[in-house]
Amino acid sequence: MQVPIVLFWFRRDLRLTDNAGLYHALTSGFPVLPIFLYDEDILTQLSSKQDGRVQFIHGSVTALDTQLQELQSSLLVRYGKPLEVLEELVQQYAVQAVYANHDYEPAAMKRDQEIAAFLETKGIPMHTFKDQVIFEKNEIVKEDGTPYRVFGAYKKKWLATLSDASRASYPTARFQDHFLKTVPFRSLSLEEIGFEASQTVSFPASLVPEEIIKTYDQTRDLPFLAGTSRLGLHLRFGTVSVRQLVQQALQLNAVWLGELIWREFFMMILFHFPHVEHRPFHLEYEHMPWLNNEDHFARWCAGTTGYPLVDAGMRELNATGFMHNRVRMVAASFLVKHLLIDYRWGEAYFAQKLLDYDLAANNGNWQWCAGTGCDAAPYFRVFNPEAQTKKFDKQQEYIRKWVPEVGTASYPAPLVDHALARDRALKTYKAALSTARGITSR
């Protein structure tokens, strides 16, 4: 006779500590079989077989299995389509329930709805929980119940709603003897899921020195310093707990806390306005007459625009999978405003290259730079790359690291003149917006 068990499905929460869904599974009264599924539908869309994100996931999953084996359990790892894998598992085991944590991306929610519907036909409930954010869905909304569209007002309500309970950790360690005792399952190598290890990629630490957080507001805009937390990758895959980070931010730095709130704001925007995944938040920008010059786009991707700060950022991204946040804003603004290239081209390139790629944050930040998103100051913000260099990389330490040929004859002339490009962008946006509003008012 099969032993009744529950499944805990690891997704964007690759840790044993302070894990909401895992805590509820461990306290369900049944032994917990932990599983991780390499999603075939996602992995087959990736263009590089040396994708650093897959390598990071593989390392994190391996580390999880090692920790579980120390508890006389093991992580069951499969590759395939999640629905098909779960169909097999409920035939193989006496599954009483499936536990997981919420995901807020449209494709993930559709996947979960389909799986929950299948499980229901088998009489198996699927329980999901809030874990990767402090507040989700309709927890931070206006008095009339509608979602916020401007960050400042959202942040004010977020801070006013924050309580000891909302940031309290889940004591999963107390119940770790409730994992199903198993012999170790066979692990999957990178090659078995269609990838190979890169010898050049490196991953930031999940533990950040307190001094970096304490001085974050003073150093975060200086790309030549290691003055940011670099925790985006760990937040994306849940190898750190957002509740613990918020506790740390409350003690050490309000500006850093603000960045964690920005992350939740963009996730809330994607949840309430799923059209932003493919269309502008403000639909009146939908028919912008982008120039979309493919040669200019290729020059931007390669970091040969003739604007050193932009080029340094793009080369850092191409080489490491990371770009400093201040430089991300300058590079994104340059593509959209100076070159009049559709922000979605840049968004897709970042999605392909960034180790810390997150749909909500990437989309939200690109739309912020493009002026098409939720922002109190729309299209007329145009970053001047030279002014930004003088302010944030005055000695050109960052630039010289990534663009050593700057100032020599081998460095290209600027693709466009800043003043002319800025004027062209403002006129183009104004005309497009005027046309859109004229059409909608008829």
Secondary structure by P-SEA (a helix, b strand, c coil): ccccbbbbbbcccccccccaaaaaaaaccbbbbbbbbccaaaaaaccccccaaaaaaaaaaaaaaaaaaaacbbbbcccccaaaaaaaaaaaccccbbbbbbbccaaaaaaaaaaaaaaaaacbbbbbbbccccccccccccccccccccaaaaaaaaaaacccccccccccccccccccccccccccccccccbbbbccbbbbbccccaaaaaacccccccccccccccaaaaaaaccccaaaaaaaaaaccaaaaaaaaaaaaaaaaaaacccccccccccccccccccccaaaaaaaaacccccaaaaaaaaaaaccccccaaaaaaaaaaacccccccaaaaaaaaaaccccccaaaaaaaaaaaaccccccccccccccaaaaaacccccccccccccccccccccccccccaaaaaaaaaaaaaaaaaaaaaaaac
